[in-house]
Amino acid sequence: MSEFVESQSYIEYGTRPFFAILLSLFLAGFAIFSSLYCVQPMMPFLAKFFAISPTHSSFPLSFSTIALALGLLFAGLISDRYGRKQVMAISLFSTSILLLVSSFLPYWEVFLSTRMLIGLAVSGVASVAMTYIGEEIAQKDVGFAMGLYISGTAIGGMSGRLIAGVLLDFISWQTATMIIGVLNLIIAIVFYIALPASRHFKPYPINFSRFKQSFTKNLSDSRLRLLFAEGFLLMGCFVTVFNYISYHLLEKPFELSQAWIGLISIAYLSGIYSSPRAAGWGRRYGRGKVLPAMFICMILGLWIMLIPSIWCILLGLLIFTFSFFAAHSTASSWVSVQALQYRAVGSSLYLFCYYLGSSVLGSSGGLVWENWGWGGLTVIITLFLGLGLIISLRLNR
């Protein structure tokens, strides 16, 4: 069946195609982000296995996300030519196969190279899913659909960390990686069968002059530039916390086992709750009020985690994660609405900055951790979140 079905109707909440889209993209978000973030709880094990420092142990995630950021710039362009569903399906199959391959690699440089390829593969879904939602879903339901897709990414990120983190007390990191790879291969098959064909997609030949024009158009919009900066800061701060909290909890006074540390990923449940609800808050109070409120809550959660109590750390992490996903859902849907022309490139630029923040701040945070510990990391992240708060207040104007 051809992907390009002629129809003038947009898919609305309550219809069978709407829920088929939600299921497919929810699973796709789960698959790509479990593949991406399963290495995060493995960082202490990778440091030991490859005889590297904590900063270097963050490279598998940072290399993946910087490759993802670069891939996002071109994935939208490729999908403009070959179709949204095709690009996303190839992305899912490639990601799961590369993840399986990475579980057999004994050499650090080859392992890092494979993680970079995983990042490139993931970009096919990460860039195109938001565009697919914007093209196929009725405008009034875009925020809800975007929130559910982001919930899928939250569950994927949580599950990748949770499955790997808990299993690492009982099996090797290689076996844990293999299990996640097999699961995501099954998801790729289900996605290809279940996702409805595009109704509003119109293929364009790959045109680099048009590509340049679309970038110029998006970057000339001052509000979009501010939203791109928000993506960089949000993801950079979020990944930095989750990168090094494992090391923090392995030390005194906590000295938790890896299985218990893996369980902190349940903090993602708060993000799964907040993502779809952020759309409703945006409609009721305005995105310009929701975004700064979430930055303030992220700072609050971060400072609660300074209290040397596992329950306070869990509470702070729940608040931090809840606020992050609500902020990301708000900012990403704002980009989708603001970038009326060249929407795919607008989404790609937002996500490029989002994952660039993950790579840059996520790895540089390791240097702060090694020299100044959790307290120093808290101060640095607070400064970046404070900058994000200032930008969000400017957006509110």
Number of C-alpha atoms within 10 A of each C-alpha: 5 6 15 16 14 12 10 9 11 15 21 18 15 8 9 12 18 21 17 15 23 21 19 22 29 25 21 30 27 26 32 30 22 29 30 26 25 25 26 27 29 26 26 20 18 21 16 13 13 13 12 15 15 21 20 17 24 26 21 26 26 28 24 27 30 24 24 29 29 20 22 31 23 17 27 31 23 18 24 20 16 17 22 26 23 14 23 28 21 16 24 29 21 19 29 27 16 19 24 21 16 21 18 13 14 12 10 15 11 12 17 19 15 20 27 23 20 28 31 24 28 34 32 30 27 28 32 27 25 23 23 23 23 24 19 23 24 17 15 10 17 23 29 22 27 28 29 24 29 27 27 27 27 27 26 26 24 27 25 28 30 27 21 30 28 19 18 21 14 11 11 14 22 18 16 22 25 19 15 21 25 14 14 26 20 14 20 24 13 16 23 18 10 14 19 19 20 19 19 18 21 13 14 13 11 14 12 10 9 13 17 10 13 18 17 11 15 23 16 11 12 11 17 23 17 18 25 24 18 28 25 24 25 27 23 27 26 21 22 25 19 19 26 26 18 23 19 17 18 15 10 9 11 12 13 17 15 22 18 16 21 26 16 21 24 18 20 27 16 21 29 24 17 24 29 23 18 27 25 16 16 20 11 11 10 14 23 18 16 23 28 22 17 23 25 18 17 29 22 17 23 24 18 20 23 14 12 12 13 15 12 16 21 18 17 24 28 23 23 29 28 24 29 26 29 29 26 24 28 28 25 25 23 20 22 25 15 16 18 12 13 18 21 27 27 30 28 29 26 28 25 28 26 26 28 24 28 29 29 17 23 28 26 16 25 22 15 18 21 15 10 13 16 18 13 15 21 21 15 15 23 20 13 18 22 18 15 24 21 13 17 25 14 13 18 15 6
